Amino acid sequence: MSGVPGSALQVIAAAIEDYRVLVPPDRATPAALAEVIGEYLISSDWTITPAVPANPTGS
């Protein structure tokens, strides 16, 4: 289990699926996919911070 909320994972999954459908495989890059995921998260009111906590679950 990750420390990422389920609703954020749904947004990420949607971004990946849209990217997979819309971008031809020979033009797809990991960097471009990461950019699309960031855009989807931001447009869904998620905040992207520069650092991830060392222990996001608190255990």
Buried (B, 14 or more C-beta within 10 A) or exposed (E): EEEEEEEBEEBBEEBBEEBEEEBEEEEEEEEEBEEBBBEBBEEBEBEEEEEEEEEEEEE
